[in-house]
Amino acid sequence: MTQSYVVIILLHLFCIRGQVQDPVTYPTAPKASQHTFYRPANPSDSTAFRQLNPVGPVGRSPAPRVVVPPPPPAQQQQQPTHQAQQHANVYRPDPGLPAGVTFGDPELNSQRIRHHQVPPNGGYEIPYISPPSSSKTDADPATMLNQTIVPQKLERRSSAKSAMRDQIVNLIMSKYRSYERPPTGANATHVIVFMKILAIFSIDVRTMDYYVDMLLRQSWKDRRLSWNEVPAFQNYTETLVSPKLKEQLWLPDLFFRNGKDGYLHKLTLPNYLLRVSPNGEVLYSQKITMRFSCQMHLQTFPMDTQRCMINIGSYGYTVSELKFLWRSEDPVELADALQLSEFETPESFRTEDCSGNYSTSTGAYACLQAWFPLQRQLGSYLATTYIPNILIIMVSWLSFWVNVDSAPARVPLGLLSLLGILTQAISVSSTLPRVSYIKAIDVWMIFSIIFVIGVLVEYAVALTVLRKKQAETWHEDVKMIVHEELTRWCAVCQQQQLAQLQNSQGLSRGQLEFCEEMELLLTSQLINDSKEKTKPRRPPGLVESEIDNYSRFLFPACYILYNCFYWAYYLGLKHSP
């Protein structure tokens, strides 16, 4: 009995093997677990779909692919078995999908399953990448189609574009010579130049230079790089952007004539852009930092306005070969956040073509120039230089109210004021270059020193006059004392002589004449003494008080007058064109 069952099973397997060939599988999305689904004959028969398209539970391997083998050739077809008939009833060919199954791409909805591979048996083989984190055991066919076929179509499009881009690069670079400028016949190659100023900083008066952060952009047309006239690539309208093209393409030899040094920003990658359009137009942009020289005229410093420029030229190509041109609209743009610390922010740059003014012994070269005004702000210098200087000079005037005899008080006050002015002058000159002309700040410092020295000179004059008057008063006092003593002595002598004569019998003629002369002398001396006593004498302290009184008004008046001339002259030069 058992042997009969084994024979029946073997015969059954042999019959099935004779009718069914090996299953045919089709490639699906790699690198993921895959299922193969078939569309049942009845779209509403979801039970048959789940039974014949099982999905493994979460965390396990998916169910094996169930593929209906294609029918054998007509000449070899045999009567289908019961199992083959069951498959034929479940699956049947269908050119489209049911209305409930849609794609995320409208193009795929219109084309339906046209671009998908169909097994020979007519059933749809739908590759599906099972989500590892899903907890559902049943899958919706529409969701599976949206998740698999749309990314595959986008990937095919991207790969097609990449292949076409590579073909375009190979085409234009096959006969391209980077050492030759774009062919323009007998005309020069025109390069449009424009830039955007990001920052202006480190404006140094001593070295007469400044730094600029900018985006330097150049644009030119090279017909050798165009592909819009090639029929096979006319539909490719995107631009070619690749850093590697920089080493393969011709680039203008632009340089800055007044540039001292500079560098290209390289963080996180070299900051440059090279873009090629289908018509052969090339855009080359760089982010650079340059240090430019600027010849400054400091006659009116710190009320000066400088004129700094950026000079661009070609280093090797003459005007007949290469010509630079400013862009017609906004050739130099300024960043909105542009701010300068010591100068007023320029509102715009003025551009001009200086090719006609620049030529050397080797030929005439292209030249472009952009210049901007740098007007220095006076506020910082008023707070740090002018106002402290004025206060020091006003402090030196306090000596006019100190008694001239108080030398220990007046002399240090003047000397300290002079020392403060000199220290300030040295500090200012250390930040400025040594030039052959006098600057406005130098004129201010010189007159400040003169006014402080004038205070010391005034004290010396007042003290000298005081000493002279004191010496004259001392001589008058000595004469008066001597005169009084002599007068007293003569009066005593005269009285003694008169007493002696009275004791004698009489006076001789000579004695009488002597007495008369002495009487006249004493009388005249008494008259003179009375006149001198009645004449008013000027007190000793009156001389220095008059000099100080004059100085208290004369020095401030002269200083105010000097300030009026100083500020009127230099401020007028500052605002003059």
C-alpha positions as CSV (number, residue, x, y, z in Angstrom):
1,M,0.0,0.0,0.0
2,T,2.8,2.4,0.9
3,Q,4.7,1.6,-2.2
4,S,1.6,2.4,-4.4
5,Y,1.4,5.8,-2.8
6,V,5.1,6.5,-3.5
7,V,4.6,5.5,-7.1
8,I,1.6,7.8,-7.5
9,I,3.5,10.8,-6.0
10,L,6.5,10.2,-8.3
11,L,4.2,9.9,-11.4
12,H,2.5,13.1,-10.4
13,L,5.8,15.0,-9.9
14,F,7.0,13.6,-13.3
15,C,3.9,14.9,-15.0
16,I,4.2,18.3,-13.5
17,R,7.9,18.5,-14.4
18,G,7.1,17.7,-18.0
19,Q,4.5,20.4,-18.2
20,V,6.1,23.2,-16.2
21,Q,9.5,24.7,-17.0
22,D,11.8,26.4,-14.6
23,P,10.4,29.6,-13.2
24,V,11.6,32.8,-14.8
25,T,12.6,35.7,-12.5
26,Y,13.1,39.3,-13.5
27,P,15.6,41.8,-12.0
28,T,14.2,44.0,-9.4
29,A,15.5,46.8,-7.1
30,P,18.9,45.6,-5.6
31,K,20.1,45.9,-2.0
32,A,16.7,45.2,-0.4
33,S,14.3,42.3,0.4
34,Q,12.0,41.8,-2.5
35,H,8.6,40.4,-3.2
36,T,6.9,39.6,-6.4
37,F,3.3,40.3,-6.8
38,Y,0.8,39.4,-9.5
39,R,-2.5,41.0,-10.4
40,P,-5.4,38.6,-10.0
41,A,-8.0,38.2,-12.7
42,N,-10.6,39.6,-10.4
43,P,-9.4,43.0,-9.0
44,S,-11.7,42.8,-6.1
45,D,-10.5,39.4,-5.1
46,S,-8.0,40.6,-2.4
47,T,-8.1,37.2,-0.6
48,A,-6.6,35.5,-3.6
49,F,-4.0,38.3,-3.8
50,R,-3.0,37.8,-0.2
51,Q,-2.9,34.0,-0.5
52,L,-0.8,33.9,-3.5
53,N,1.4,37.0,-2.7
54,P,2.2,36.4,1.0
55,V,4.3,38.9,2.9
56,G,6.5,37.7,5.7
57,P,6.0,39.0,9.2
58,V,8.1,41.9,10.6
59,G,11.6,40.9,11.5
60,R,11.6,37.8,9.3
61,S,12.7,37.1,5.8
62,P,10.0,37.9,3.2
63,A,8.1,35.1,1.5
64,P,9.8,33.7,-1.6
65,R,8.9,35.0,-5.0
66,V,5.9,33.3,-6.6
67,V,6.3,33.4,-10.3
68,V,3.9,31.8,-12.7
69,P,5.9,30.0,-15.3
70,P,5.2,30.8,-18.9
71,P,3.2,28.3,-21.0
72,P,5.2,25.8,-23.1
73,P,5.4,26.3,-26.9
74,A,2.3,25.5,-28.9
75,Q,3.8,22.4,-30.4
76,Q,4.8,21.1,-27.0
77,Q,1.6,22.2,-25.1
78,Q,-0.1,19.4,-23.1
79,Q,-3.3,19.2,-21.3
80,P,-3.0,21.5,-18.2
81,T,-3.2,19.8,-14.9
82,H,-5.5,20.9,-12.1
83,Q,-2.9,23.1,-10.5
84,A,-2.0,24.9,-13.8
85,Q,-5.7,25.5,-14.4
86,Q,-6.1,27.0,-11.0
87,H,-3.2,29.4,-11.8
88,A,-4.8,30.3,-15.1
89,N,-8.1,31.2,-13.4
90,V,-6.4,33.4,-10.8
91,Y,-4.1,35.3,-13.2
92,R,-4.7,36.6,-16.6
93,P,-3.1,39.2,-18.9
94,D,-4.3,42.8,-18.5
95,P,-2.8,45.8,-20.3
96,G,-3.6,48.1,-17.4
97,L,-4.1,48.3,-13.6
98,P,-7.4,48.7,-11.8
99,A,-8.7,52.2,-11.2
100,G,-7.9,52.0,-7.5
101,V,-4.2,51.5,-8.1
102,T,-2.4,54.7,-9.0
103,F,1.2,56.1,-9.1
104,G,2.6,59.2,-7.6
105,D,3.8,60.3,-11.0
106,P,1.1,61.6,-13.4
107,E,3.2,60.3,-16.3
108,L,3.1,56.8,-14.8
109,N,-0.6,57.1,-14.3
110,S,-1.1,57.9,-17.9
111,Q,1.2,55.2,-19.1
112,R,0.1,52.8,-16.4
113,I,2.3,49.8,-16.3
114,R,3.7,50.3,-19.9
115,H,7.3,50.6,-18.8
116,H,7.2,47.7,-16.4
117,Q,8.4,44.2,-17.3
118,V,5.6,41.7,-17.8
119,P,6.2,38.0,-17.3
120,P,5.4,35.8,-20.3
121,N,2.4,34.3,-18.4
122,G,0.6,37.7,-18.5
123,G,0.7,38.4,-14.8
124,Y,2.4,41.6,-13.5
125,E,5.6,41.2,-11.7
126,I,5.8,44.1,-9.2
127,P,9.0,44.5,-7.3
128,Y,8.5,45.7,-3.8
129,I,11.0,46.6,-1.1
130,S,9.6,45.6,2.2
131,P,9.8,48.3,4.9
132,P,11.7,46.8,7.9
133,S,9.9,48.8,10.5
134,S,6.3,48.1,9.3
135,S,4.1,46.1,11.6
136,K,1.5,45.2,9.0
137,T,1.5,41.9,7.3
138,D,-0.8,43.0,4.5
139,A,0.4,45.5,1.8
140,D,-1.5,47.8,-0.4
141,P,-0.6,47.4,-4.1
142,A,-1.0,51.1,-4.8
143,T,1.3,52.1,-1.9
144,M,3.9,49.5,-3.1
145,L,3.8,51.0,-6.6
146,N,4.3,54.5,-5.4
147,Q,7.2,53.5,-3.2
148,T,9.1,51.6,-5.8
149,I,8.5,52.5,-9.4
150,V,8.6,56.3,-9.0
151,P,12.1,56.3,-7.4
152,Q,13.3,53.9,-10.0
153,K,12.0,56.2,-12.8
154,L,13.7,59.3,-11.2
155,E,16.9,57.3,-10.8
156,R,16.7,56.3,-14.5
157,R,16.2,60.0,-15.4
158,S,19.1,61.1,-13.3
159,S,21.4,58.5,-14.7
160,A,20.3,59.4,-18.2
161,K,21.1,63.1,-17.6
162,S,24.5,62.2,-16.1
163,A,25.3,60.1,-19.1
164,M,24.3,62.9,-21.4
165,R,26.3,65.4,-19.4
166,D,29.4,63.2,-19.6
167,Q,28.9,62.9,-23.4
168,I,28.7,66.7,-23.7
169,V,31.9,67.2,-21.7
170,N,33.7,64.6,-23.8
171,L,32.4,66.2,-27.0
172,I,33.4,69.8,-26.1
173,M,36.7,68.8,-24.6
174,S,37.8,66.4,-27.3
175,K,39.2,69.2,-29.5
176,Y,39.5,72.0,-26.9
177,R,42.8,73.8,-26.3
178,S,43.0,75.6,-23.0
179,Y,46.1,77.6,-24.0
180,E,44.2,79.3,-26.8
181,R,41.8,82.1,-26.2
182,P,38.2,81.9,-27.6
183,P,38.2,82.4,-31.4
184,T,36.7,85.7,-32.4
185,G,38.3,86.3,-35.7
186,A,40.1,89.6,-36.0
187,N,38.3,91.0,-33.0
188,A,39.4,90.9,-29.4
189,T,37.8,88.6,-26.8
190,H,35.5,90.6,-24.6
191,V,35.4,89.7,-21.0
192,I,32.6,91.3,-18.8
193,V,33.8,92.1,-15.3
194,F,31.6,92.8,-12.3
195,M,32.1,92.4,-8.6
196,K,30.4,92.6,-5.2
197,I,32.2,94.3,-2.3
198,L,31.6,92.4,0.9
199,A,33.9,94.4,3.3
200,I,36.5,97.2,3.3
201,F,38.7,97.1,6.4
202,S,42.2,97.8,7.8
203,I,42.6,101.1,6.1
204,D,46.2,102.0,7.2
205,V,47.4,105.6,6.8
206,R,51.0,104.7,7.5
207,T,51.3,102.0,4.8
208,M,48.7,103.7,2.6
209,D,46.7,100.6,1.8
210,Y,43.4,98.9,2.6
211,Y,41.8,95.4,2.4
212,V,38.8,94.3,0.4
213,D,36.7,91.2,0.6
214,M,34.9,90.7,-2.7
215,L,33.3,88.4,-5.2
216,L,35.1,88.8,-8.5
217,R,33.1,87.7,-11.4
218,Q,34.1,87.4,-15.1
219,S,31.9,86.4,-18.0
220,W,32.8,85.7,-21.6
221,K,31.6,83.6,-24.5
222,D,33.5,80.6,-25.9
223,R,31.9,79.0,-28.9
224,R,34.0,75.9,-28.5
225,L,32.0,75.1,-25.4
226,S,28.5,75.4,-26.9
227,W,26.4,72.3,-27.5
228,N,23.0,73.9,-28.2
229,E,23.6,73.5,-31.9
230,V,24.3,69.8,-31.7
231,P,21.0,68.0,-32.5
232,A,21.7,65.1,-30.1
233,F,22.1,67.5,-27.1
234,Q,19.6,70.3,-27.9
235,N,17.2,69.1,-25.2
236,Y,19.9,69.4,-22.5
237,T,19.5,73.0,-21.3
238,E,21.2,72.7,-17.9
239,T,24.5,74.4,-17.3
240,L,27.7,72.5,-16.6
241,V,29.0,73.2,-13.1
242,S,32.2,71.4,-12.2
243,P,35.3,72.5,-10.3
244,K,37.4,70.3,-12.5
245,L,36.7,72.4,-15.5
246,K,38.9,75.2,-14.1
247,E,42.0,73.2,-15.0
248,Q,40.7,72.4,-18.5
249,L,39.3,75.7,-19.8
250,W,40.9,78.9,-20.9
251,L,40.7,81.7,-18.3
252,P,41.4,85.4,-18.7
253,D,44.8,86.6,-17.2
254,L,43.2,89.3,-15.0
255,F,45.3,90.9,-12.4
256,F,45.2,94.0,-10.1
257,R,47.7,96.6,-10.9
258,N,47.5,98.3,-7.5
259,G,47.2,95.1,-5.6
260,K,49.9,94.3,-3.0
261,D,48.9,90.8,-2.1
262,G,45.8,88.6,-1.7
263,Y,44.5,85.1,-1.5
264,L,41.6,82.9,-2.6
265,H,39.3,81.7,0.2
266,K,39.6,77.9,0.6
267,L,37.3,77.0,3.4
268,T,35.6,74.6,3.3
269,L,36.6,74.2,-0.3
270,P,38.2,76.6,-2.8
271,N,35.6,79.4,-3.2
272,Y,35.2,79.6,-6.9
273,L,32.5,78.9,-9.4
274,L,32.8,77.9,-13.1
275,R,29.6,77.6,-15.0
276,V,29.2,76.8,-18.7
277,S,25.9,77.6,-20.5
278,P,24.6,75.7,-23.5
279,N,25.4,78.7,-25.8
280,G,29.1,78.6,-24.7
281,E,28.8,81.5,-22.2
282,V,31.2,81.0,-19.2
283,L,30.8,82.5,-15.8
284,Y,33.8,82.5,-13.5
285,S,33.4,83.7,-9.9
286,Q,35.9,83.9,-7.1
287,K,35.8,85.0,-3.4
288,I,39.1,86.7,-2.7
289,T,40.7,89.1,-0.2
290,M,43.0,91.7,-1.7
291,R,45.2,94.4,-0.2
292,F,45.3,97.5,-2.5
293,S,47.6,100.5,-2.4
294,C,46.0,103.9,-2.1
295,Q,48.1,107.1,-2.4
296,M,46.7,109.4,0.3
297,H,47.2,113.1,0.6
298,L,47.2,114.2,4.2
299,Q,47.4,118.0,4.1
300,T,44.0,118.2,5.7
301,F,44.3,115.2,8.0
302,P,42.1,114.4,10.0
303,M,39.5,116.3,7.9
304,D,40.7,114.7,4.7
305,T,38.9,112.8,1.9
306,Q,40.9,110.2,0.1
307,R,40.3,108.8,-3.4
308,C,41.1,105.1,-3.5
309,M,40.7,102.8,-6.5
310,I,40.8,99.3,-7.8
311,N,42.8,99.0,-11.1
312,I,42.2,95.9,-13.2
313,G,44.1,94.9,-16.3
314,S,45.4,92.0,-18.5
315,Y,48.9,90.9,-17.8
316,G,49.8,89.2,-21.1
317,Y,47.1,90.0,-23.7
318,T,47.1,93.3,-25.5
319,V,44.0,95.3,-26.3
320,S,43.8,93.8,-29.8
321,E,43.6,90.3,-28.2
322,L,41.7,90.7,-24.9
323,K,39.5,93.6,-23.7
324,F,37.8,94.0,-20.3
325,L,34.5,95.7,-20.1
326,W,32.4,96.7,-17.1
327,R,28.9,95.3,-16.9
328,S,26.3,97.8,-18.0
329,E,24.2,97.6,-14.9
330,D,25.7,97.7,-11.4
331,P,29.3,96.7,-12.2
332,V,30.2,97.1,-8.6
333,E,27.7,96.1,-5.9
334,L,28.0,96.9,-2.2
335,A,26.9,94.6,0.5
336,D,24.0,95.8,2.6
337,A,26.0,95.3,5.8
338,L,29.1,97.2,4.7
339,Q,30.4,99.4,7.4
340,L,33.7,101.3,7.9
341,S,35.1,102.1,11.3
342,E,36.9,105.4,10.7
343,F,35.5,106.5,7.4
344,E,32.0,107.1,6.1
345,T,30.6,104.2,4.1
346,P,30.7,104.9,0.4
347,E,27.4,104.9,-1.3
348,S,28.7,103.6,-4.7
349,F,31.8,103.0,-6.8
350,R,32.6,105.0,-9.9
351,T,33.8,102.9,-12.8
352,E,35.7,104.0,-16.0
353,D,37.7,102.5,-18.8
354,C,41.3,103.5,-18.7
355,S,42.6,101.4,-21.5
356,G,43.6,104.5,-23.5
357,N,45.7,105.8,-20.7
358,Y,47.7,102.7,-20.0
359,S,50.5,101.5,-22.2
360,T,54.0,100.2,-21.7
361,S,57.0,99.4,-23.9
362,T,55.5,96.0,-24.7
363,G,52.1,97.3,-25.9
364,A,48.8,98.7,-24.8
365,Y,46.8,96.6,-22.4
366,A,43.2,96.5,-21.2
367,C,42.5,98.6,-18.1
368,L,39.5,99.1,-15.9
369,Q,39.2,101.3,-12.9
370,A,36.8,101.6,-10.0
371,W,37.3,104.3,-7.4
372,F,35.4,105.4,-4.3
373,P,35.8,108.3,-1.8
374,L,37.0,107.7,1.7
375,Q,35.8,110.6,3.9
376,R,37.3,110.5,7.4
377,Q,35.0,110.9,10.3
378,L,36.1,113.7,12.6
379,G,34.2,112.6,15.7
380,S,36.9,110.2,17.0
381,Y,39.6,112.8,16.6
382,L,37.5,115.4,18.4
383,A,37.1,113.1,21.4
384,T,40.7,111.8,21.5
385,T,42.8,114.8,20.3
386,Y,41.2,118.2,20.0
387,I,39.0,118.4,23.1
388,P,41.7,117.1,25.5
389,N,44.2,119.5,23.9
390,I,41.8,122.4,24.4
391,L,41.3,121.4,28.1
392,I,45.1,121.3,28.7
393,I,45.5,124.8,27.3
394,M,42.7,126.1,29.5
395,V,44.3,124.6,32.5
396,S,47.5,126.4,31.8
397,W,45.6,129.7,32.0
398,L,44.9,129.1,35.7
399,S,48.4,130.4,36.4
400,F,47.2,134.0,35.6
401,W,45.2,133.9,38.8
402,V,48.1,132.8,41.0
403,N,50.3,135.4,42.6
404,V,53.5,136.1,40.7
405,D,55.6,135.6,43.8
406,S,54.3,132.0,44.1
407,A,56.8,130.4,41.7
408,P,56.4,126.9,43.1
409,A,52.7,127.0,42.0
410,R,52.9,128.7,38.6
411,V,56.0,127.0,37.1
412,P,54.9,123.4,37.6
413,L,51.4,124.2,36.2
414,G,52.9,125.6,33.0
415,L,55.5,122.8,32.6
416,L,52.9,120.0,33.1
417,S,50.7,121.6,30.5
418,L,53.6,121.7,28.1
419,L,54.5,118.1,28.8
420,G,50.9,117.0,28.2
421,I,50.8,118.8,24.8
422,L,54.1,117.3,23.7
423,T,53.0,113.7,24.7
424,Q,49.8,114.1,22.7
425,A,51.7,115.4,19.7
426,I,54.1,112.4,19.8
427,S,51.2,110.0,20.1
428,V,49.5,111.5,17.0
429,S,52.6,111.6,14.9
430,S,53.4,107.9,15.6
431,T,50.2,106.9,13.8
432,L,51.0,109.0,10.7
433,P,53.6,108.6,8.0
434,R,56.5,111.0,7.7
435,V,55.7,113.3,4.8
436,S,57.4,116.4,3.4
437,Y,54.4,118.7,4.1
438,I,52.6,120.0,7.2
439,K,49.3,118.4,8.1
440,A,46.3,120.0,9.7
441,I,46.9,118.1,12.9
442,D,50.5,119.4,12.9
443,V,49.4,123.0,12.7
444,W,47.0,122.4,15.6
445,M,49.7,120.9,17.8
446,I,52.3,123.6,16.9
447,F,49.9,126.4,18.0
448,S,48.9,124.5,21.1
449,I,52.6,124.3,22.1
450,I,53.0,128.0,21.3
451,F,50.1,128.9,23.6
452,V,51.4,126.9,26.5
453,I,54.9,128.3,26.0
454,G,53.3,131.8,25.9
455,V,51.9,131.2,29.4
456,L,55.4,130.4,30.7
457,V,56.9,133.5,28.9
458,E,54.2,135.7,30.5
459,Y,55.2,134.5,33.9
460,A,58.8,135.2,33.2
461,V,58.1,138.7,32.0
462,A,55.9,139.4,35.0
463,L,58.5,138.1,37.4
464,T,61.3,140.2,35.7
465,V,59.3,143.4,35.9
466,L,58.5,142.7,39.6
467,R,62.2,142.3,40.4
468,K,63.1,145.5,38.5
469,K,60.5,147.5,40.3
470,Q,61.6,146.1,43.6
471,A,65.2,147.1,42.9
472,E,64.2,150.7,42.0
473,T,62.2,151.0,45.3
474,W,65.1,149.7,47.3
475,H,67.4,152.5,45.9
476,E,64.9,155.2,46.7
477,D,64.6,153.9,50.2
478,V,68.4,154.0,50.7
479,K,68.6,157.5,49.4
480,M,65.9,158.7,51.7
481,I,67.5,157.1,54.7
482,V,70.9,158.6,53.9
483,H,69.3,162.0,53.3
484,E,67.5,162.0,56.6
485,E,70.6,161.1,58.5
486,L,72.7,163.8,56.8
487,T,70.0,166.4,57.5
488,R,69.8,165.4,61.1
489,W,73.6,165.5,61.5
490,C,73.8,169.0,59.8
491,A,71.1,170.4,62.1
492,V,73.0,169.1,65.1
493,C,76.3,170.6,63.8
494,Q,74.6,174.0,63.1
495,Q,73.2,174.2,66.6
496,Q,76.6,173.5,68.1
497,Q,78.2,176.1,66.0
498,L,75.6,178.7,66.9
499,A,76.0,177.9,70.5
500,Q,79.7,178.4,70.3
501,L,79.3,181.7,68.6
502,Q,76.9,183.0,71.1
503,N,79.4,182.3,73.8
504,S,82.1,184.3,72.0
505,Q,82.0,188.1,71.5
506,G,80.8,188.0,67.9
507,L,80.9,186.4,64.5
508,S,83.3,187.1,61.8
509,R,82.2,187.8,58.2
510,G,83.1,184.3,57.0
511,Q,81.2,182.6,59.8
512,L,78.1,184.7,59.0
513,E,78.3,183.6,55.3
514,F,78.7,179.9,56.3
515,C,75.6,180.1,58.5
516,E,73.6,181.7,55.7
517,E,74.6,179.0,53.2
518,M,73.7,176.3,55.7
519,E,70.4,177.8,56.3
520,L,69.6,178.0,52.6
521,L,70.6,174.4,52.1
522,L,68.5,173.1,54.9
523,T,65.6,175.1,53.7
524,S,65.8,173.7,50.2
525,Q,66.2,170.1,51.5
526,L,63.1,170.5,53.7
527,I,61.1,171.8,50.7
528,N,62.2,168.8,48.5
529,D,61.5,166.4,51.3
530,S,58.0,167.7,51.6
531,K,57.4,167.4,47.9
532,E,58.6,163.8,47.8
533,K,56.4,163.0,50.7
534,T,53.3,164.5,49.0
535,K,54.0,162.6,45.7
536,P,51.9,159.3,45.6
537,R,54.0,156.1,45.5
538,R,52.8,153.0,43.5
539,P,52.6,149.9,45.7
540,P,55.1,147.2,44.8
541,G,52.5,144.5,43.9
542,L,50.7,146.6,41.3
543,V,53.0,145.8,38.4
544,E,52.5,142.1,38.2
545,S,48.7,142.4,38.7
546,E,48.4,144.6,35.6
547,I,50.3,142.0,33.5
548,D,48.2,139.1,34.7
549,N,45.1,141.1,34.2
550,Y,45.9,141.7,30.6
551,S,46.9,138.1,30.1
552,R,43.6,136.8,31.5
553,F,41.7,138.3,28.6
554,L,44.4,138.5,25.9
555,F,45.3,134.7,25.8
556,P,41.7,133.4,25.6
557,A,40.8,136.0,23.0
558,C,43.8,135.0,20.8
559,Y,43.0,131.3,21.2
560,I,39.4,131.8,20.2
561,L,40.4,133.8,17.2
562,Y,42.9,131.2,16.1
563,N,40.2,128.4,16.4
564,C,37.9,130.4,14.2
565,F,40.5,130.7,11.4
566,Y,41.6,127.1,11.8
567,W,38.2,125.4,11.6
568,A,36.9,127.7,8.9
569,Y,39.9,127.0,6.7
570,Y,40.2,123.3,7.0
571,L,36.5,122.5,7.1
572,G,36.1,124.6,4.0
573,L,38.8,122.4,2.3
574,K,37.0,119.3,3.5
575,H,33.7,120.1,1.8
576,S,35.2,121.6,-1.3
577,P,35.0,119.4,-4.4
